[in-house]
Every structure is written in C-alpha cells, then in structure tokens.
C-alpha cells in the first residue's frame, strides 16, 4: 500500500510537517536526516520514502532560512 501513500498528498504532508515541527523545535535537521538514512538503509520501503520526503523538505526549509536571513523578527 506504499504506492497509495505516495499518491496521497496528505500522507506526504504529514511527513513534511514532522520535519517542519522538528525545525521549529530547534532540532538538528542534518542529524535527523542522517539517522533516517541509516534506518532507511535497512531496506524498508516506507523508511526510504520518509527519507525522500524529508530530503525534499529540508531543501525547502533551507531556502526559507536563506530568504529570512536579513528580515527583521516580526515578533520582536
């Protein structure tokens, strides 16, 4: 049923939100992806898919960080 999850944007969004929440909590995203890569190395298709989604999401997060670098803090 992994193929069905891959087609369901809500399942993908859940995985993206996991990484986004980790980012907001200040977790080390590179370490998180590295740990996930080791888990995915076991060959479990769902874990490989999670790594793929997180890798794409990390790229988006890095772009957001770059765009917000010189912006003033709106909460200050």
Secondary structure, DSSP 8 states (H G I E B T S, - for coil): -HHHHHH-HHHHHHHHHHHHHHHHTT--HHHHHHHHHHHHTT--HHHHHHHHHHHHHHHHHHHHHHHHTTS--TT-
